[in-house]
Amino acid sequence: MFTVFQVCETLDISRSTLLYYERRGLITAVRNPANNYRLFPQSEIDKLRAIKLLQAGGLSLSESLSCLQGKLTPGQMHERLSSLAEQINRLEQAYSILQALSGVSSSEKSRNWQQNFERQTPETYFNWLKTQGFSELQALQIRWISKDMTGNDDYTERFYELFLNMRRQGPGDSTLNLEILSHIDSHEQIKSILDMGSGTGAGTQFLVEHLNANITALDNAKTFLDQLSKWVKSERLEDRVSVIDASMLSPPFKEKQFDLIWSEGSAYIMGFTNALKTWKPLLSDDGYLFITEMCWLTDKPDPEPQHFWQDAYPEMSNVATREQQAQQAGFELIVSKTLPQSAWDSFHQDMRNQLQILRGKRGEHRAYDDSDAEIDMFEQYAGQFGYQCLLLRKQ
Ligand SMILES: C[S@@+](CC[C@H](N)C(=O)[O-])C[C@H]1O[C@@H](n2cnc3c(N)ncnc32)[C@H](O)[C@@H]1O
């Protein structure tokens, strides 16, 4: 027979736990006739040992008891198994989230978590990236260049070099843009334009040619802006075109400063609805906003593009939704057109030519292979997604 103290020592449990087990009827003590103290036979200790083992196997106290008494049915066991599997899954998820949060690794699970985070609350996601030590520039580069949180500087630098030598940094179409401009009531009304995410200035140059307005080109890539500034100088346009190194998330301008904001291939970087909300105050009354927005053009995309865009732009949507969101954000929809395939073809041809030149000069690099793979994917699934060009008027 064993005393309370001995049982607690043997099983490494507290006195109160032992007495609780006794109260629950799991074990029964006999009384020492000399002093009325509790005594436990070996069989009770064995029973408690078995219960501890079953608990370690994931059963609750009463389930362990039922199990010992042969009352636990196979159905109950299966139920317990699936609830354990669920707990393990939750724990693994928590583990990879913590890994991502602490920058330890970028596993498949943590990428899924990031995509979910970004899709559900893009603004909070970017703020979170900043708390993780990413500058805003890096945070947004993850969106438009390096899709990998752990992507290194060399990888990113290769993309900038590639884009710097291209005619434009995203696809665009002058003929379509001219048609878009024809929907603006009076060109005289457009005196001040902001080219948001101008890159090296494909849009700025088009606007200089077709509208008699002052243009501010904003981008956060210094190399692109340096190239644009050179062009401005060579064309002696300093009094019409200013070039600003700033963020499209917090553009440094006065309210109602612009009659037209021009955003080709840039709004998605901060998210469509976020862009509408942030940029609207900069527009004069009845001012125009032109956005080309990456959209699904089919209800049933193939898995490969689905996977690609899940990674690159988790909140990507379809045209109808974007048009509706623009109206909800206080804009009138003036015209909505899909960028033609020919614009993609010439963009990709330009990219291919530059890749060939860079490979010749600098040798092979993962960034070039990734670019090839991206072109192939875009060509293979052409028509399933693309830029929708939306001309909106502030209401
Ligand atoms: C797809 S390119 C489009 C460039 C140009 N509009 C065109 O169509 O050729 C996107 C541009 O947005 C710029 N960008 C990315 N993040 C930005 C940010 N936070 N603020 C300002 N510009 C940004 C990039 O440097 C790049 O020039």
The ligand as a Gaussian input file, in Angstrom:
#p B3LYP/6-31G(d) Opt

LIG

0 1
 C        4.641000      48.240000     -64.275000
 S        5.612000      49.666000     -64.074000
 C        4.743000      50.811000     -65.077000
 C        5.577000      51.977000     -65.519000
 C        4.937000      52.920000     -66.524000
 N        3.734000      53.507000     -66.056000
 C        4.698000      52.186000     -67.827000
 O        3.549000      51.885000     -68.155000
 O        5.677000      51.928000     -68.535000
 C        5.266000      50.169000     -62.421000
 C        6.040000      51.376000     -61.951000
 O        5.650000      51.683000     -60.602000
 C        6.811000      52.056000     -59.871000
 N        6.565000      51.876000     -58.430000
 C        6.553000      50.723000     -57.723000
 N        6.269000      50.977000     -56.430000
 C        6.101000      52.315000     -56.323000
 C        5.808000      53.198000     -55.243000
 N        5.611000      52.747000     -54.025000
 N        5.710000      54.519000     -55.484000
 C        5.911000      54.993000     -56.720000
 N        6.198000      54.216000     -57.785000
 C        6.298000      52.892000     -57.595000
 C        7.893000      51.171000     -60.414000
 O        9.175000      51.708000     -60.167000
 C        7.543000      51.164000     -61.910000
 O        8.169000      52.196000     -62.585000

